Amino acid sequence: MNNTLSFAKSLGVDPIAVYVGFDEKPIDKMEKKWEEWGTPCRLVVLRSKYRSILEPLIRHKDIVITTVPYHLKH
């Protein structure tokens, strides 16, 4: 994550992290982790009822997307 944020900041933009969550528990977990990491940039949480990643992102079409695989292990 740090490499991705560093790269985005080097382009002279304010990066926005996007997290697509399906249930409240994982969303809460991600928001807590984000705070633990020092809130490195703005975090936008999109909720998806149908376990779809594309549908919530399409609703926010102004977002330029770079995907970084990451799985919360804690």
C-alpha positions, 0 to 999 in steps of 0.5 A: 500500500505504501508504494502505491500511495507514494507513486500516486503522490509523486504524480502530484495528485491527492490519492483516494483509497476506495474500499468496497465492502459487503458487510458491516463487520469487514467495513468496520475492520477496514476503517479501524485498520485505516486509522491505525495506519495513520489515515494515509489518504482519504478513504471512500467506503462503497457498500455493495449489496450483491457482492459486486465490485463493479456496480458500486465503482460504476456509480462513482465513475469520476474515480480513477482506479488502480487495484492493489491486491490486499487481504486483511489478515488481522 
